[in-house]
Amino acid sequence: MLDIERCAAPDRRAGVEFYGGMLLPGLINVHCHLELSYLRGAIAQGGGFAAFARSMGEVRGRCTGQEREAAAAAADARMYASGIEAVGDVANGGEAFAVKARSRIRYRTFAEVFGLRCTTAEGQRPLLRHPRTSLTPHSIYSVQDALFREICAEGDAPLSIHFEETPAEAELFARQGALWEWYGRAGFACDFLGYGSPARRLVESVPPYRSVILVHNCCITQEDIELIEEHFTTPVRWCLCPGSNHYISRLKPPVALLRRHGAHICLGTDSLASNTGLSLLDEMRLLADQAPLEELLRWATSNGAEALGFDDLGTIAPGRRPGLLLLSGLDWPRRALTPQTTLRRLL
C-alpha cells in the first residue's frame, strides 16, 4: 500500500478501477485447527460438548497422512480465497506444517499441550522449530496444575486457551456435571479444582503480563470478565467462534455482555470437525444481529491482527500489505450483511 487519498474526479484519472462495495483489509481467523480438516462432517451436529469430545476420540485416527495433508491444503486454499490473510492455528502434531509453510496465509501456531495424564510439554517442544510457533495449554480443565503454570510462565508469545465453552467447565470445579462424570468413569483426577472456578484458576495461574486469547466464552459471567480484565495488564482478547458453538451444542456467546464491558473481541472458525466451513463472513453473519457492521468488521480484521501480534495486518494503511477485499451485496440503508453478501479477494 503506497498511499490513501481522496480524489475529486477519479473518472478523469488513467488506470482507475471502480468497485461497487466496501474495501476491506484481509480477515484474521484467530482460532482454527487446520490439522483436523480431514474430519469435515465426521461428527454429528448438536449432540453437546461431551458427545463431541467422545466422538473426537473415536474418529481422530481416520485417514492416511497423505489424505490429512490434502484436506489441510484444500482448507487452507478455501480460507485464502474467502479473504483470510492470517490464522491463529492450534497444532497437536506436525501434520499441517508443510501446508502452512507453502501457504499464502500467514500462520501463528499454538502448539497445544493436552491431557490430564500429561506431566511435561516435551512432546510438543519439537514443534517449536517451526516459525511463529509457541506453547499453549489446551484449556482450564484439561491440564494439571504444575504443567499449566509452567507453560503459562514460559516466553512472551500469546496464549490461546479454550475457555468456558460449555457449562460443564464451571460445573467441574463444583465436582458435578458432564466433565466431572466423564473424568470419574475414565479414572482421571484433577489437582486444580481447589481454585473454585475457571476464571479464578486463570488469574491465579497466568502471569498478569501475558497476552491471552480466550476462545469460545459461551458461559462467561460478568464476574468472570471483571476478574479477568482486572488481573491482566495487557488487553485480554475474547475470541468468538459462533459457528462451532452452534455445531456442537447450539450455545451462543454472550456478545451483549462482552460489548458492555468494552471487551476486545476477535473471531475464529474453529475446525472442520466442529464447523461446516472456515469462513469468517459466515461467522459474522451469525453475529449480525448482535453488533453493527463496522464493529463486526473490526473484530474480523484489526482486532484479530492485534490478538496474534501481526501489527502490519488488519488495517489499510500506507506501507502495509494487509490484503485487499471487496465486500458487496450489503443492505446499504441499514449498513448490514445480507444472505447475498459476498467477499472477493482483490489483492
FENUR-V796917 format. One record per pair of residues at least 6 apart in sequence whose C-alpha atoms are under 8 Angstrom apart, sorted by the first residue. I is the first residue (numbers start at 1). GAP is how many residues later the second one is. D is the distance in whole Angstrom. If there is no record, write none. Layout:
BEGIN
I/GAP/D, I/GAP/D
END
This chain:
BEGIN
1/315/8, 1/316/6, 1/317/5, 1/318/5, 1/319/5, 1/320/6, 2/316/5, 2/317/6, 3/314/7, 3/315/5, 3/316/8, 4/313/7, 4/314/7, 10/6/7, 19/307/8, 20/308/7, 21/305/6, 21/306/5, 21/307/4, 21/308/7, 21/309/8, 22/304/6, 22/305/5, 22/306/6, 23/301/7, 23/302/6, 23/303/5, 23/304/6, 24/291/8, 24/292/7, 24/300/6, 24/301/5, 24/302/6, 24/303/7, 25/276/7, 25/288/8, 25/289/6, 25/290/6, 25/291/6, 25/297/5, 25/298/5, 25/299/5, 25/300/6, 26/57/6, 26/58/6, 26/59/5, 26/60/8, 26/275/7, 26/287/8, 26/288/6, 26/296/6, 26/297/5, 26/298/6, 26/299/6, 27/56/6, 27/57/4, 27/58/5, 27/59/7, 27/253/7, 27/273/6, 27/274/5, 27/277/8, 27/287/7, 28/56/6, 28/57/6, 28/58/5, 28/59/6, 28/239/8, 28/240/8, 28/272/6, 28/273/5, 28/274/8, 28/276/5, 28/277/6, 28/286/7, 29/55/7, 29/56/8, 29/57/6, 29/58/5, 29/59/6, 29/238/6, 29/239/5, 29/240/7, 29/251/7, 29/271/7, 29/275/7, 30/56/8, 30/57/5, 30/58/4, 30/59/7, 30/209/7, 30/236/7, 30/237/6, 30/238/5, 30/239/8, 30/274/6, 30/277/7, 30/278/7, 31/56/7, 31/57/5, 31/58/6, 31/59/7, 31/184/7, 31/208/7, 31/210/8, 31/236/7, 31/237/4, 31/238/6, 31/239/5, 32/55/7, 32/56/6, 32/57/5, 32/58/6, 32/236/6, 32/237/6, 32/238/4, 32/239/5, 33/56/5, 33/57/5, 33/58/7, 33/237/6, 33/238/5, 33/239/8, 34/38/6, 34/41/7, 34/42/8, 34/55/7, 34/56/7, 34/57/8, 34/62/7, 34/237/6, 34/238/8, 35/33/7, 35/34/8, 35/37/6, 35/56/7, 35/60/6, 35/61/5, 36/32/8, 36/36/8, 36/235/6, 36/236/6, 36/237/6, 37/31/7, 37/34/5, 37/35/5, 37/38/7, 37/234/7, 37/235/5, 37/236/7, 38/25/7, 38/29/7, 38/30/5, 38/33/5, 38/34/7, 38/234/8, 38/235/8, 39/20/8, 39/21/7, 39/233/6, 39/234/5, 40/232/5, 40/233/5, 40/234/8, 40/235/8, 40/236/7, 41/231/7, 41/232/7, 41/235/7, 42/17/7, 42/231/7, 43/9/7, 43/12/6, 43/13/8, 43/230/7, 43/231/7, 44/8/8, 45/202/5, 45/203/6, 45/204/8, 45/229/8, 46/200/7, 46/201/6, 46/202/5, 46/203/5, 46/204/6, 47/201/6, 47/202/6, 48/200/5, 48/201/4, 48/202/8, 49/117/7, 49/199/6, 49/200/6, 50/128/7, 50/129/7, 52/196/7, 65/30/7, 68/27/8, 69/26/7, 69/27/6, 69/30/7, 72/24/6, 72/27/7, 73/26/6, 75/203/8, 76/23/8, 76/24/8, 76/27/7, 76/29/8, 77/26/8, 78/200/8, 79/199/6, 79/200/7, 80/24/7, 80/25/6, 81/263/8, 81/264/7, 82/197/6, 82/198/8, 82/261/7, 82/262/7, 82/263/7, 83/242/6, 83/260/7, 83/261/7, 83/262/6, 84/21/7, 84/196/8, 85/19/8, 85/20/5, 85/21/6, 85/237/7, 85/238/7, 86/19/5, 86/20/5, 86/21/6, 86/22/8, 86/219/8, 87/18/7, 87/19/6, 87/20/5, 87/21/6, 88/19/6, 88/20/5, 88/21/6, 88/22/7, 88/220/7, 89/18/7, 89/19/6, 89/20/5, 89/21/6, 90/19/6, 90/20/5, 90/21/6, 90/22/6, 91/18/7, 91/19/6, 91/20/5, 91/21/6, 92/19/6, 92/20/6, 92/21/7, 92/32/7, 93/18/8, 93/31/7, 93/34/7, 94/33/7, 97/33/8, 100/6/8, 100/7/7, 107/25/7, 108/23/8, 108/24/5, 108/25/6, 108/200/7, 109/23/6, 109/24/5, 109/25/7, 110/23/6, 110/24/5, 110/25/6, 110/26/6, 110/49/8, 110/50/7, 111/13/6, 111/14/8, 111/16/7, 111/17/8, 111/22/7, 111/23/6, 111/24/5, 111/25/6, 112/12/7, 112/23/6, 112/24/5, 112/25/6, 112/26/5, 113/8/6, 113/11/7, 113/22/7, 113/23/6, 113/24/5, 113/25/6, 113/30/7, 114/23/7, 114/24/5, 114/25/8, 114/28/6, 114/29/6, 115/27/5, 115/28/6, 116/26/6, 116/27/5, 116/28/6, 116/72/7, 116/73/8, 116/74/7, 117/27/8, 117/71/8, 118/25/7, 118/26/8, 119/25/8, 119/28/6, 120/27/6, 121/26/8, 121/30/8, 124/11/8, 125/10/8, 127/6/7, 128/6/6, 128/7/8, 134/23/7, 135/16/7, 135/24/7, 136/15/6, 136/16/7, 136/23/5, 136/24/6, 136/25/7, 137/6/7, 137/11/6, 137/14/7, 137/15/8, 137/22/8, 137/23/7, 137/24/6, 138/22/8, 138/23/6, 138/24/6, 139/22/5, 139/23/5, 139/24/6, 140/21/7, 140/22/7, 140/23/7, 140/29/8, 140/58/6, 140/61/7, 140/62/7, 141/28/7, 141/31/8, 141/57/8, 144/46/7, 144/47/6, 144/48/7, 145/46/6, 145/47/6, 148/57/8, 149/56/6, 149/57/7, 152/7/7, 152/53/7, 152/54/6, 152/55/7, 152/58/8, 153/53/7, 153/54/7, 156/54/6, 156/55/7, 157/53/8, 157/54/7, 158/52/7, 158/53/5, 158/54/6, 158/55/7, 158/149/8, 158/150/7, 158/151/8, 159/51/8, 159/52/6, 159/53/5, 159/54/6, 160/52/6, 160/53/5, 160/54/6, 160/55/7, 161/51/8, 161/52/6, 161/53/5, 161/54/6, 162/52/6, 162/53/5, 162/54/6, 163/35/8, 163/51/6, 163/52/5, 163/53/6, 163/54/6, 164/6/7, 164/34/7, 164/52/7, 164/53/5, 164/54/6, 164/55/5, 164/56/6, 165/50/8, 165/51/5, 165/52/5, 165/53/5, 165/54/6, 165/80/8, 166/52/7, 166/53/6, 167/52/6, 168/8/8, 168/9/5, 168/10/6, 168/11/6, 168/12/8, 169/10/7, 169/29/7, 170/27/6, 170/28/6, 171/6/5, 171/8/8, 171/9/8, 172/6/8, 172/7/6, 172/8/5, 172/21/8, 173/20/5, 173/21/7, 173/22/8, 173/23/5, 173/24/6, 173/25/8, 174/19/8, 174/22/7, 174/23/8, 183/6/7, 192/9/8, 195/6/5, 199/25/6, 199/28/7, 199/29/7, 200/27/8, 202/26/8, 203/24/8, 203/25/6, 203/28/6, 203/29/8, 207/25/8, 208/23/6, 208/24/4, 208/25/6, 208/26/8, 209/23/6, 209/24/6, 209/25/6, 210/22/7, 210/24/7, 211/23/6, 211/24/7, 211/25/7, 212/23/8, 212/24/6, 212/25/6, 213/23/6, 213/24/5, 213/25/6, 213/26/7, 213/94/7, 214/22/8, 214/23/6, 214/24/5, 214/25/6, 215/23/6, 215/24/5, 215/25/6, 215/26/7, 216/22/8, 216/23/6, 216/24/5, 216/25/6, 216/26/8, 216/29/7, 216/37/7, 217/21/7, 217/22/8, 217/23/7, 217/36/6, 217/37/8, 218/27/8, 218/33/7, 218/34/6, 218/35/4, 218/36/6, 219/34/7, 219/35/8, 220/34/8, 222/35/7, 225/33/8, 225/36/8, 228/8/8, 229/6/7, 229/7/7, 235/29/7, 236/27/8, 236/28/7, 237/26/7, 237/27/5, 237/28/6, 237/29/7, 237/70/6, 238/25/7, 238/26/6, 238/27/5, 238/28/6, 239/26/6, 239/27/5, 239/28/5, 239/29/6, 240/13/7, 240/25/7, 240/26/6, 240/27/5, 240/28/6, 241/26/6, 241/27/5, 241/28/5, 241/29/6, 241/42/7, 242/10/6, 242/11/7, 242/27/8, 242/41/6, 242/44/7, 242/45/8, 243/26/7, 243/32/6, 243/33/8, 243/39/8, 243/40/6, 243/43/7, 244/25/7, 244/26/6, 244/27/8, 244/30/5, 244/31/5, 245/6/5, 245/7/6, 246/6/7, 247/27/6, 247/28/6, 247/29/8, 248/26/6, 255/35/7, 256/34/7, 258/7/8, 264/35/8, 264/39/7, 265/34/6, 265/38/7, 266/33/4, 266/34/6, 266/37/6, 266/38/5, 266/41/8, 267/13/7, 267/16/8, 267/32/6, 267/33/6, 267/37/7, 268/12/7, 268/15/8, 269/6/7, 269/8/8, 269/9/5, 269/10/7, 269/11/7, 269/14/7, 270/8/8, 271/7/7, 272/6/7, 280/20/7, 281/62/8, 284/12/6, 284/13/8, 285/52/7, 285/53/8, 287/9/8, 288/8/8, 288/48/7, 288/49/7, 292/43/8, 292/44/7, 293/42/6, 293/43/6, 293/44/7, 301/12/8, 301/13/4, 301/14/7, 302/11/7, 302/12/4, 302/13/6, 303/11/7, 304/10/7, 305/6/6, 305/7/8, 305/8/6, 305/9/5, 306/8/8, 312/8/6, 312/9/7, 312/10/7, 313/7/7, 313/8/7, 313/9/5, 314/8/6, 315/7/7, 316/6/7, 323/22/8, 323/23/8, 323/24/5, 324/21/6, 324/22/5, 324/23/5, 325/18/7, 325/19/6, 325/20/5, 325/21/5, 325/22/7, 326/17/6, 326/18/5, 326/19/6, 326/20/7, 327/14/7, 327/15/6, 327/16/5, 327/17/7, 328/13/6, 328/14/5, 328/15/7, 329/8/8, 329/9/7, 329/11/5, 329/12/4, 329/13/6, 330/6/6, 330/7/5, 330/8/6, 330/10/7, 330/11/6, 331/6/6, 331/7/6
END
